[in-house]
Amino acid sequence: MVAKAGFVRFVFLTLLLLSAGSGYAQDELRKTFFKSADAAKEAAEAADAKLLAPKSYERGLKEYREAESALQRGRNIEVVRSNAADATTYFTTAADKARLAKTALAQVMKSRQDAANARAPELSPEEWQQAQRKFADAIRLLERGDLKNSKRRDIEATTLYREAELIAIKAQYLSETRRLLADADRARVGRYAPITLGKAKQLLSDAERELSENRYDTDLPRSLAQQANYEAKHAFYLSEVVRKIRDKDLTAEQLVLQWEQPLQAIAGVADAIPAMEEGPDRLTQELVAFFEQQRNELQSLQQEKAENEVRIADMEEEMRALDERLGGATAERAALVQRLEAQARVKQQFEQVEKMFSSAEARVFREGNSIILRLVGLNFDSGASQLRPENFDLLAKVEKAIDVFPRSELTIEGHTDSHGGDDLNQKLSQERAESVQQYMINAMRIPTYRLIATGYGETRPVASNETEAGRARNRRIDIVIKPNAEVT
């Protein structure tokens, strides 16, 4: 009875296809005959059968496509059903074999993925292709049931994948170093800087050894490679210097004087006298001590900042508690809130102004609620107070900085170094301050009542007058901005 019912349904669908010839009828037939094949195909693809059981998968795909083609061309429905059934069988077999391969070939598949993650197809293509061929052989033999030979190819492929992975990892971390050293050999750098170049080569060798011993711990090899790069580049520089000396294009005395110049520049920043009559050792010690002191002071300031932030947070919490107890704002509380808000706005505005200038143009810092623009890029001709045209761009930035603080009071301070007479320096500093003041009135349209010009001569140095760098820092114009608390 069941067989009869099935036959009736089959005949009905066949007649429907022949009589209607419509897309709807084909869809109904496809649902009937391809349901199992579609499910088997999906399961095979989920098991990665295309890679791990390619022969069975391809045979299933061939039968599947032939079934689709027969259905589309309106061929005998039995052909369609037969092809679809064969496709289901092959896809099911492919899924089973793929699951078996995942277990049997787990080690080689992991090695393959590790090599791919290391970009082996790109960085070690020859070894990668060799491994791929062995891997394909292992799959083919396993699918055929030859477990022994499949295992042999599995081991060979694993070895090749791991070799390809290591080559790729070394290429990622060491290729630049190898290129630098190859360039150095071509340029015969070792002839003039053998010690430094030898150090670079040893560092490269150490990095290669570390990667070979533990390819997944790359921190140390990366560091060694970076050091090797530095030494290789340093060797290029040293070889050029040595070559110049040997060719008598540079004397030893000239070389020493050249190397003293950076120390002199650093001494200027540290406000130290660059005395090197007996060599650089004493100055070096003094500079080291200076920068250690700066570091300690910075740490202290950072600690103080952290403590202040905690203190402010405690004050805010106390204010909230007081507000709850008092049931609203008192005059004292309102004044405190206003003061804190004003200070926060000034801090925000200061940070805005600070970003306007490069280090070569101005130093921006605070003293209390005042903001000071130390215009290091504003220079005058010797003994003159007239502004130069090249200063106008910097003064345009000063105008924008002043605009951040509406109705602020502005003091223009003129300063000189200690060279020259006291009276002359006082007069020159006053004239320079007034020159800037007049520019602000004429070009920036700042009201006169907001401006004060004061010359201090040499009385307020910020650096030592014993060095040229220090004297240059003392010759300056400072713009002191005193924000209007009501406006800010």
C-alpha positions in Angstrom: 0.0 0.0 0.0 2.9 2.4 0.9 4.7 1.5 -2.3 1.6 2.2 -4.3 1.1 5.6 -2.6 4.8 6.5 -3.4 4.4 5.4 -7.0 1.2 7.5 -7.3 3.0 10.6 -5.9 6.0 10.0 -8.3 3.6 9.7 -11.3 1.8 12.8 -10.2 4.9 14.9 -9.9 6.1 13.6 -13.3 2.9 14.5 -15.0 3.0 17.9 -13.3 6.5 18.6 -14.7 5.5 17.4 -18.2 2.3 19.3 -18.4 3.2 22.6 -16.7 6.9 22.9 -17.5 7.0 25.8 -15.1 9.6 27.0 -12.6 7.2 26.3 -9.8 7.0 22.6 -10.8 10.8 22.4 -11.1 11.1 23.9 -7.6 8.8 21.3 -6.2 10.7 18.5 -7.9 14.0 19.9 -6.7 12.7 20.0 -3.1 11.7 16.3 -3.4 14.9 14.9 -5.0 17.6 17.2 -3.7 16.6 17.4 -0.1 19.0 14.6 1.1 21.7 15.7 -1.4 21.7 19.3 -0.2 21.9 18.2 3.5 24.8 15.8 2.7 26.6 18.4 0.7 26.3 20.9 3.5 27.6 18.4 6.0 30.5 17.5 3.7 31.5 21.2 3.4 31.2 21.7 7.1 33.6 18.8 7.6 36.0 20.5 5.1 35.7 17.6 2.8 36.8 19.6 -0.2 40.3 19.7 1.3 40.3 16.5 3.4 38.4 14.1 1.1 38.7 15.7 -2.3 38.1 12.6 -4.5 34.8 11.7 -2.8 33.7 15.3 -2.6 34.4 15.9 -6.3 32.5 12.8 -7.3 29.6 13.9 -5.2 29.7 17.4 -6.8 29.8 15.8 -10.3 26.7 13.8 -9.6 25.0 16.8 -8.0 25.6 19.0 -11.0 24.5 16.3 -13.4 21.2 16.0 -11.4 20.7 19.7 -11.6 21.4 19.8 -15.3 19.0 16.9 -16.0 16.3 18.6 -14.0 16.8 21.9 -15.9 16.7 20.2 -19.3 13.6 18.3 -18.4 15.2 14.8 -18.8 13.7 11.6 -17.4 12.9 12.1 -13.8 14.5 8.8 -12.9 17.9 10.1 -14.1 17.5 13.1 -11.8 16.6 11.0 -8.8 19.5 8.6 -9.5 22.1 11.3 -9.8 20.9 13.1 -6.7 21.0 9.8 -4.8 24.5 9.1 -5.9 25.5 12.6 -4.9 24.1 12.0 -1.5 26.1 8.8 -1.1 29.4 10.4 -2.2 28.9 13.5 0.0 28.1 11.3 3.0 31.3 9.3 2.3 33.3 12.5 1.9 32.1 13.8 5.2 33.0 10.6 7.0 36.4 10.5 5.4 37.0 14.1 6.2 36.2 13.6 9.9 38.6 10.7 9.9 41.3 12.8 8.3 40.8 15.5 10.8 41.7 13.0 13.5 44.4 11.1 11.7 46.0 14.3 10.3 45.6 16.6 13.3 49.3 17.2 13.7 50.0 18.1 10.1 46.9 20.3 9.9 48.1 22.3 13.0 51.5 22.7 11.5 49.9 23.8 8.2 47.8 26.4 10.0 50.9 27.7 12.0 52.8 28.1 8.8 50.0 29.9 7.2 49.7 32.3 10.2 53.4 33.0 9.8 52.8 34.0 6.1 54.8 31.0 4.8 53.0 31.0 1.4 54.4 34.5 0.9 57.7 34.4 2.8 58.9 30.8 2.2 57.0 29.7 -1.0 59.3 26.9 -2.0 59.1 25.1 1.3 55.3 25.8 1.5 54.7 24.2 -1.9 56.7 21.2 -1.0 54.7 20.7 2.2 51.4 21.2 0.3 52.3 18.4 -2.1 53.2 16.0 0.7 50.0 17.0 2.5 47.9 16.3 -0.6 49.6 12.9 -0.9 48.7 12.1 2.7 45.1 13.0 2.1 44.9 11.0 -1.1 46.4 7.9 0.5 44.2 8.2 3.5 41.1 8.5 1.4 42.2 5.4 -0.5 42.6 3.5 2.8 46.4 3.3 2.7 47.0 4.3 6.3 50.7 3.4 6.5 51.9 5.5 3.5 49.5 8.3 4.5 51.2 8.5 7.9 54.6 8.7 6.2 53.5 11.6 4.0 51.9 13.1 7.1 55.2 13.2 8.9 57.1 14.5 5.9 54.5 17.3 5.4 54.6 18.3 9.1 58.4 18.7 8.9 58.2 20.8 5.8 55.4 23.0 7.2 57.4 23.6 10.4 60.5 24.5 8.3 58.5 26.9 6.2 57.0 28.5 9.3 60.5 29.0 10.8 61.9 30.5 7.6 58.8 32.8 7.4 59.2 33.9 11.0 62.9 34.7 10.5 62.1 36.6 7.3 59.6 38.7 9.3 62.0 39.7 12.0 65.4 39.4 10.4 65.0 40.4 6.7 65.9 44.1 7.3 69.0 43.2 9.3 70.1 40.8 6.6 69.6 43.4 4.0 71.6 46.0 6.0 74.5 43.6 6.5 74.5 42.6 2.9 74.7 46.3 1.9 77.5 46.7 4.4 79.5 43.9 2.9 79.1 45.3 -0.6 80.2 48.7 0.7 83.2 47.1 2.4 82.2 48.6 5.7 84.0 45.9 7.6 87.3 47.3 6.3 86.8 50.6 8.2 84.5 49.6 11.1 85.1 45.9 11.7 84.3 46.0 15.5 80.8 47.5 15.1 79.9 45.5 12.0 81.1 42.3 13.7 78.8 43.2 16.7 75.9 43.6 14.3 76.6 40.1 12.7 76.8 38.5 16.1 73.5 40.0 17.2 71.9 38.6 14.0 73.3 35.2 14.7 72.0 35.4 18.3 68.5 36.3 17.0 68.5 33.4 14.6 69.5 31.0 17.3 66.8 32.3 19.6 64.2 31.8 16.9 65.4 28.4 16.1 65.2 27.3 19.7 61.8 28.9 20.5 60.1 30.3 17.4 57.0 31.5 19.4 58.9 33.6 21.9 59.8 36.5 19.6 60.4 39.3 22.1 64.1 38.6 22.6 64.8 37.9 18.9 63.0 41.1 17.9 65.1 43.1 20.4 68.3 41.5 19.2 67.3 42.3 15.6 66.7 45.9 16.5 70.1 46.1 18.1 71.7 44.5 15.1 70.0 47.1 12.8 71.4 49.9 15.0 74.9 48.5 15.0 74.8 48.0 11.2 73.7 51.5 10.6 76.3 52.8 13.1 78.9 50.8 11.3 78.0 52.7 8.0 78.4 56.0 9.8 81.7 55.1 11.5 83.2 53.7 8.2 82.5 56.9 6.5 84.2 58.9 9.2 87.2 56.6 9.2 87.4 56.7 5.5 87.5 60.5 5.6 90.4 60.4 8.1 92.3 57.9 6.1 91.8 60.0 2.9 92.9 63.1 4.9 89.5 64.8 4.2 89.1 65.1 8.0 91.7 65.5 10.7 91.4 63.9 14.1 91.2 67.3 15.7 88.3 68.3 13.5 86.5 65.1 14.3 86.9 65.7 18.1 85.7 69.3 17.7 82.7 68.1 15.8 81.8 65.6 18.4 82.1 68.2 21.2 79.4 70.4 19.5 76.4 68.2 20.5 77.7 68.2 24.1 77.9 72.0 24.0 74.3 72.2 22.7 73.1 69.8 25.5 75.0 71.9 28.0 73.2 75.0 26.8 69.8 73.4 27.4 71.0 72.2 30.9 72.3 75.7 31.6 75.8 74.2 32.3 79.2 75.7 31.3 80.5 73.4 28.5 84.1 73.2 29.9 86.0 70.4 28.1 89.6 71.6 28.4 90.5 68.2 29.8 87.9 66.2 27.8 84.2 65.6 28.1 84.2 63.5 31.3 83.4 66.2 33.8 80.8 67.8 31.6 79.2 64.4 31.0 79.0 63.8 34.7 77.4 67.2 35.2 74.9 66.6 32.5 74.0 63.2 33.9 73.5 64.7 37.3 71.3 67.4 35.8 69.0 65.1 34.0 68.8 62.7 36.9 67.7 65.7 39.0 65.1 66.6 36.3 63.8 63.1 36.3 63.5 63.1 40.1 61.7 66.4 40.1 59.3 65.2 37.4 58.6 62.1 39.5 57.9 64.4 42.5 55.6 66.6 40.4 53.7 63.5 39.1 53.3 62.3 42.7 52.1 65.7 43.8 49.7 65.8 40.9 48.2 62.4 41.9 47.9 63.6 45.5 46.2 66.8 44.4 43.7 64.8 42.3 42.9 62.7 45.3 42.6 65.9 47.4 40.3 67.5 44.9 38.1 64.4 44.7 37.8 64.4 48.5 36.9 68.1 48.5 34.2 67.5 45.9 32.8 64.6 48.0 32.8 66.9 51.0 30.9 69.5 49.1 28.3 67.0 48.0 27.9 65.9 51.7 27.6 69.6 52.8 25.1 70.3 50.1 22.9 67.4 51.2 23.1 68.5 54.9 22.4 72.2 54.1 19.6 71.3 51.7 20.9 73.6 49.0 23.7 76.0 48.0 25.0 78.6 50.5 26.9 81.7 49.4 30.2 80.2 50.5 29.5 77.0 48.6 28.5 78.9 45.5 31.7 81.0 45.6 33.8 77.9 46.0 32.1 76.2 43.1 32.5 79.3 40.9 36.2 79.4 41.8 36.8 75.8 41.1 35.0 76.1 37.8 37.0 79.1 36.8 40.2 77.3 37.6 39.1 74.3 35.5 38.3 76.6 32.6 41.7 78.3 32.8 43.4 74.9 32.8 41.5 73.9 29.7 42.3 77.2 28.0 46.0 76.8 28.9 46.1 73.4 27.3 44.5 74.8 24.2 47.1 77.6 24.0 49.9 75.2 24.7 49.1 73.3 21.5 49.3 76.4 19.3 53.1 76.7 19.4 56.0 74.6 18.5 59.0 74.3 20.8 61.0 76.6 18.5 58.3 79.3 18.7 57.3 79.6 22.3 57.4 78.0 25.8 54.0 78.0 27.4 53.6 77.6 31.1 51.6 78.8 34.1 52.5 80.7 37.2 49.4 80.7 39.5 46.5 81.7 37.3 48.7 83.6 34.9 49.8 82.1 31.5 53.2 83.0 30.3 54.2 82.9 26.6 58.0 82.8 26.4 58.5 83.8 22.8 61.8 82.0 22.1 61.3 82.4 18.4 60.9 86.2 18.5 64.4 87.7 17.7 65.7 91.2 17.3 68.7 92.5 15.4 71.7 93.1 17.8 71.1 96.3 19.7 67.8 97.0 17.9 64.1 97.0 19.0 62.4 97.0 15.7 60.2 94.0 14.9 61.4 92.0 11.9 58.9 90.8 9.2 59.7 87.1 9.9 58.3 87.6 13.4 54.8 88.4 12.2 53.6 84.8 11.8 54.6 84.0 15.4 52.8 87.2 16.6 49.7 86.0 14.6 49.7 82.9 16.8 50.1 85.1 19.9 47.0 87.0 18.9 45.0 83.7 18.6 46.3 82.7 22.1 45.2 86.0 23.6 41.8 85.6 22.0 41.3 82.5 24.1 41.3 84.7 27.2 38.8 87.6 26.5 39.4 90.9 28.3 42.5 89.5 30.0 45.3 91.8 31.2 48.5 91.5 29.2 52.0 92.3 30.3 54.8 92.4 27.8 58.1 91.8 29.5 61.4 92.6 27.8 64.6 90.8 29.0 68.3 90.9 28.0 71.4 89.0 28.8 74.2 90.4 31.0 76.5 91.5 28.2 76.5 95.3 27.9 75.9 98.0 30.5 73.0 97.8 32.9 71.4 101.0 31.8 71.7 100.2 28.2 70.2 96.7 28.7 67.3 98.2 30.7 66.6 100.8 28.0 66.8 98.1 25.2 64.5 95.7 27.0 61.9 98.5 27.6 62.0 99.5 23.9 61.6 96.0 22.7 58.6 95.4 25.0 57.1 98.7 23.8 57.7 97.7 20.2 55.6 94.5 20.8 53.0 96.5 22.6 52.6 98.9 19.8 52.3 96.1 17.3 49.5 94.6 19.4 47.7 98.0 19.4 48.0 98.6 15.7 47.8 95.1 14.2 45.8 93.1 16.8 43.5 96.0 17.8 43.9 95.3 21.5 42.8 98.2 23.7 45.7 100.1 25.3 44.2 99.8 28.8 44.7 96.0 28.6 48.5 96.3 27.9 51.5 97.0 30.0 55.0 97.0 28.6 57.9 96.6 31.1 61.6 96.2 30.5 63.6 94.2 33.1 67.0 94.4 31.4 69.3 91.7 32.7 67.7 91.4 36.2 65.6 88.3 35.6 67.7 85.7 33.9 66.3 82.2 33.3 69.6 80.6 32.4 73.3 81.1 32.9 74.9 84.1 31.2 78.2 82.2 31.1 77.2 80.3 27.9 76.0 81.4 24.5 73.0 79.1 24.8 72.1 80.5 28.2 72.5 84.1 27.0 70.2 83.4 24.0 67.5 82.1 26.4 67.9 85.2 28.6 67.3 87.5 25.6 63.5 87.1 25.3 60.0 88.6 25.3 57.5 87.1 27.7 53.8 87.8 27.3 52.0 87.4 30.7 48.3 86.8 30.3 46.2 87.3 33.4 42.7 85.9 32.7 39.6 87.8 33.8 38.0 85.4 36.2 34.5 86.7 35.5 34.9 86.0 31.8 36.7 82.7 32.0 
